[in-house]
Amino acid sequence: MTKSQVQPPFQLTIPKNIWTLLPSACVPAVLSFRNKTWEMRYYGDRNLKRFDSGWKHFAVDNNLKMGDACVLELMDDRHLKFQVQILRGDIPREIAESGCSFDTPIMIE
């Protein structure tokens, strides 16, 4: 997580290389973590695809910090439901050293 994702403006934009997996419309989205859910809107109809202010609630409720990582697993692409795993600044060395960045997220198939 970067500063702008876990502090004001709390903006989580979606990397370009996964845009094709998500709708090109403004639709409801749900993030689930530890048996709790957060509802928000996904703005897939914008130049900068992102979640709305519901992301802020998720980040604050889960005490996300810079250096943490979130793994979002798309569970339902019709209703845009994601299961989230949080890595607390303890990203495995092989991933941290692989050169992955926001623009090149890790894709697990």
C-alpha positions as CSV (number, residue, x, y, z in Angstrom):
1,M,0.0,0.0,0.0
2,T,1.1,3.5,-0.8
3,K,0.5,6.6,1.2
4,S,-2.4,7.8,-1.0
5,Q,-4.1,4.4,-0.6
6,V,-4.1,4.4,3.2
7,Q,-4.2,8.1,4.0
8,P,-6.1,11.0,2.4
9,P,-7.2,10.9,-0.4
10,F,-7.6,7.1,0.3
11,Q,-7.7,6.3,-3.4
12,L,-7.2,2.8,-4.7
13,T,-6.9,2.8,-8.4
14,I,-7.0,-0.4,-10.4
15,P,-3.9,-1.4,-12.5
16,K,-4.4,-1.2,-16.3
17,N,-3.5,-4.8,-16.9
18,I,-6.5,-6.1,-15.1
19,W,-9.1,-3.7,-16.5
20,T,-10.3,-6.3,-19.0
21,L,-11.3,-8.6,-16.1
22,L,-13.7,-5.9,-14.6
23,P,-16.7,-4.2,-16.0
24,S,-16.5,-0.9,-17.9
25,A,-19.2,0.6,-15.9
26,C,-20.0,2.1,-12.5
27,V,-21.2,-0.9,-10.4
28,P,-21.5,-2.0,-6.8
29,A,-18.5,-3.9,-5.4
30,V,-17.9,-5.8,-2.2
31,L,-14.7,-6.5,-0.4
32,S,-14.7,-9.3,2.2
33,F,-12.1,-9.9,4.9
34,R,-12.4,-12.0,8.1
35,N,-16.1,-12.6,7.8
36,K,-16.9,-8.9,7.4
37,T,-17.9,-7.0,4.2
38,W,-17.5,-3.5,2.9
39,E,-19.7,-2.2,0.2
40,M,-18.5,0.4,-2.3
41,R,-18.8,1.4,-5.9
42,Y,-16.3,0.5,-8.6
43,Y,-15.8,3.2,-11.2
44,G,-14.9,1.2,-14.3
45,D,-16.3,3.9,-16.6
46,R,-13.6,6.4,-15.9
47,N,-10.1,7.0,-17.3
48,L,-8.8,6.1,-13.8
49,K,-10.6,2.9,-12.7
50,R,-11.0,2.9,-9.0
51,F,-13.1,2.2,-5.9
52,D,-15.1,5.1,-4.3
53,S,-14.8,6.3,-0.7
54,G,-15.9,2.9,0.6
55,W,-12.3,2.0,0.1
56,K,-11.4,4.5,2.9
57,H,-13.7,2.6,5.3
58,F,-12.0,-0.7,4.4
59,A,-8.5,0.8,4.9
60,V,-9.3,2.5,8.2
61,D,-11.3,-0.4,9.6
62,N,-8.4,-2.8,8.9
63,N,-5.7,-0.4,10.0
64,L,-3.8,-0.5,6.7
65,K,-0.4,1.1,6.7
66,M,2.2,2.0,4.0
67,G,4.1,-1.2,3.2
68,D,1.1,-3.5,3.8
69,A,-0.2,-5.4,0.8
70,C,-3.7,-6.5,-0.1
71,V,-4.4,-9.5,-2.3
72,L,-7.8,-9.1,-3.9
73,E,-9.2,-12.4,-5.2
74,L,-12.1,-11.9,-7.6
75,M,-14.7,-14.4,-6.4
76,D,-17.7,-13.2,-8.5
77,D,-17.1,-11.2,-11.6
78,R,-20.9,-10.7,-12.2
79,H,-21.5,-9.1,-8.8
80,L,-17.9,-7.8,-8.3
81,K,-17.1,-9.6,-5.1
82,F,-13.6,-9.8,-3.8
83,Q,-12.0,-11.8,-1.0
84,V,-9.2,-9.9,0.5
85,Q,-6.0,-11.1,2.3
86,I,-3.8,-8.5,4.0
87,L,0.0,-8.9,4.3
88,R,1.2,-6.7,7.1
89,G,4.4,-5.3,5.7
90,D,5.8,-8.9,5.6
91,I,5.8,-9.4,1.8
92,P,7.9,-12.4,1.0
93,R,11.4,-11.5,-0.2
94,E,11.0,-13.3,-3.6
95,I,8.0,-11.0,-4.3
96,A,9.5,-7.8,-3.0
97,E,12.7,-8.3,-5.0
98,S,10.8,-9.3,-8.2
99,G,10.3,-5.7,-9.2
100,C,6.5,-5.9,-9.0
101,S,4.8,-2.6,-8.6
102,F,1.4,-1.0,-8.6
103,D,1.5,-0.9,-12.4
104,T,2.6,-4.6,-12.6
105,P,0.5,-6.5,-9.9
106,I,1.0,-10.1,-9.3
107,M,-1.5,-12.2,-11.2
108,I,-2.4,-15.6,-9.7
109,E,-4.5,-17.8,-12.0
